[in-house]
């Protein structure tokens, strides 16, 4: 891609957060790239949960079709009783420190999955772990989304969102507390791999105003640089709220669908709202990296 003049930079159709079957997406990494191209995406990041195993395949297809691509990841973090997601963009997906950190984060998923299955069995839902594994292409990464898909396929609930609301969020019978990475560690792994750390879909977190401020204080102090202002999970009001936060905290702004699959995601690849015109897009720092790939 030829880098446009500054005034046109925000007009790039960038989608910098999506998922493949390597974590909890419905499409193989190659198919994610092809769908992005079909939707007019010009700059794409694949950001699977705690895993970079799809990056090389996605990058190969992107290169073959002339799509600018950056390696990414979404790291699970525990903060103030919530699971927070920190996206890393423009990472070296072979960096040893990052790979070791991601392996540590993934190591607790199998035990959590077993505990979730046992908890669901207590309320009459049997065989949930085997069912979830059926939907997980990566056996090392069985997630709540895979349990939710099994419960939908079994007729327990009509859709994934309803499954989460009734069974898989805090206070519900299938929720299992889990300790993920520390915020500072996740940001440190991303920076060690040459990447930019981004707070993903901040409106999704059930944090008080004080804890939200603490999250961004610690994130910035650790070297975090960006926030998803535009997200498939954000309403227009939430977009405006986090645009204001980006201005106040001097953060780069990211734009992302958080696409998992057309049957689950409210926003398709490349179909997000544009960034507010006065924000500095995170891809102003990523385009040279993309060109290098």
N, C-alpha and C positions, 0 to 999 in steps of 0.2 A: 504493500500500500504506500502510495506517496503521501507523506504527512501533509495535511492541508494547512492553509494559513490559519492563524490563531482563531479567527472568527468562525471558521468552519469546523474546528476540532470537536465541538460538542455535538455536531450533527452526525458524527460517525455512529453507525449502528453497532454499538458495542454491547455484548452480553457476557458478563464476567462472573457468572455463578450458575452452574448447572451440573447435572448428575447423570451418570451412566450406570450400567449393570455392575460395574466394579464396586459401587456402594448400593444406593437404593433407587437408582433410576431404572426406567423400563427399557431403555435402548442401549445397545452396545456402543462403546465409545465412537466407533466409526460412523454409526447411524446418527449419533448426536451431531457430529460435524456435518453430515450431509443434510440433515434437517435444518441446521443453522444456515447453511449456504442457501437452501431453497427459500428460507425466510428472509434473505437479504442481509444476514449478519455479516459485518465487515471485520470485526475483531472478537474472538471467542476465547474464553477460558473454561476449561473443564475442571471442576472443583469437587471431586468426590470426597465423601466423608472419610477422614483419617486414612486416606489411601491414594497412592499415585500410580497404581498399576495400569490405568487406562491412558496415561499421558502419551506414551510413545505411539500407540496405535492411532490415537486421535490426531497427533501432530503430523504423522505420515499422510493421513488422508487430507488434512488441511493444506499441507504443503503441495500435494498433488493437484489440488483444486484452486490454489492461489489465495486461500483464506489465511489472514494473519491470525496466529494462535499463540496464546501464552499458557505455560504450564501453571496449574493451580491446585489447591487443596482446601478443604474446609475442616478445621480442627475443632473437636469438641472440648469445651472448657467448662469447669465448674466455678460458679461465682454466685455468692449470696443465695445459695439454695436453688439456683437455676442452671440449666445447661445453656451456655452461650456458645455461639459459633464464630470462629475467627477464620476468615478466608485469607489464604496466601496467594498472591498473584505474581507472576514472573519469577517463579522459583526454579532452582536447579533441582529437578526431581530425582537426582542421584546423590544429593548431598547426604553424607553419612549421618550427621547430627539430626537432620530432619527425619530420615528414614528410621533411625533408632527411636526418636520420639514418637513417631506415628505407630511403630510396633508396640510401644508401651501402652499407648492409648487403646489400640485394638485388643490388647491382651485380656482386658476385662470383659469384652463383649460376650464371649461364650458363656461365662458364668452368669452374666446378667440375663441372657436369653433363657437359660435354664430356670432361673428364679422367676422370670416373667411367666413362663409356661406353667410352673407349679402354682403361681398365684392365680392364673386364669382357671386352672383345673379346680381350684377351691370354689369357684363360682359356676362350675358346671361345664366349662369349656375344655374338653379333653383333646390331646394330640396337637396342641397349638405349636409346639416347637417343630415337630415334623412338618406341619403345614407351612410355618414361616420359612423353613429351610427350602421348601419347594419353590418359593419365590425369590430366594437369595442366590444369585449366580456366584457370589463370592462367599464361600462357607465361613470365612474368617470375619465376615461382617454381616451378621444377622441383626437387623435393627427393628425398632418399633414399627416402621413402615411395612416391613415384611409380615409381622404379626397382623397388622391392620389389614393387609391385602388378603391374608388367609381368612380372617373373620368375615370380610366382605364376600369372598368366594364361597364360604360355608353358609352364607345366608344369615349370619348372626346380626349384621348391621348393613344398611344400604350403601354406605360409602365410607371411605377412609377417614374423613373428618369426623364423622359420627362415631366411629370406633375409638378414635383418640379421645373424644369428649366423654365417652361412657366408660372406657376401660384403661387408657394408656397415659393419662396425665396425672399429675400429683393429686392424691386423694382418691383415685379410682382403683379398682381391684387389681389391674394388671400393671400398675406403675411400680417400678423398682428403683430405689435410690441408687445412684452410681456416682463415684468420684472420677471425673475425667481429668484432663490436664489442668495445670495452673495457668492462669492468664499469661503471666510473665514468661513461662516456659514456651507456650505456643507462639507468642510473638517472637521470642528468641530463636526458635527453630526456623521460623519463616525468614527472619533477617539473616541468619547464618547461611540460609540457602539463597541469599541474594534477592529475596522477594519483598513485596509490600504487604503489610498486614492491614486487614480491613475488618471492621465489625460488621458482620452479616445481619441483614433484616432486623435492626434494633427494635422496631415496634413490636416484635413478637414476644419480647421478654417481659415477664411479669415482675418488673422491678419498680420499687418506689423511686420518687424523684431523687432522693439522696443516694440510693444505690446506683441509679443510672449515672449520676455525676461521678460517683466513686469508680464505676466501671471505666468511664472515659478518662478520668484522671490517671488511673493505673495503666490503661492501655497506652496513652500518650507517653507516660513516663517510661514505659518499657520499650518505646520506639514504634508504636503503632501509628499509622499515617493516614488512614482513610476510613470512610463509613459508607455503607450502602444507603444512599439517599433514595434512590429509585429501586424498588424491589417488587417482585410479583406478589409478595406478602403485604405490601403497603397500600393503604388507601391514599387518596390525594391529600387529605389532611395530614396523614403521617409523613408523607413525602415532604410537605412544607415544613413540618416540625423538625425533621432531621436535616433539611436544607439549612434551617436556621442554626441548628447545632453545628453543622459543618462550618458555617461562616464564623460563629463565635469561637470555635475551638481551632480554627485554621487547618481543617482536615480536607484532604482530597475527597472527591465525591465519586462513588461508583454507581453503576447501573447494571441491574441483573434481573433475570426472570426467575432464578432458582427453579429452573425447569427440571421435572422428574419424568413426566410423561403426559401425553395429552389427556389421559383419563383422570389425572389427579391434579394437574397444575392449572391454576386460573389464568396464567399468562404463558404464552408460547415463546419459544426462543426468538429473541430479537423484537418482540412486540411490546416492550415496556414503554412507559412514558419517557419523553426526553428529560435530560437533566435541566434544572433551572439555569438560565443563561449566565448567571454571574458566578457560578461555582467552577472551580478548577477540576476537570475530570481526571480520575486516576490514570486513564490511558494516556494522558500527556506524558506520563513517566514510563508507560509500557510500550509505546509504539517503537522506540529503538530496539527494545528487547524482542518485540514481535518480528521486526525486520530481520534480526539476527537468526531467527529460527528458519 
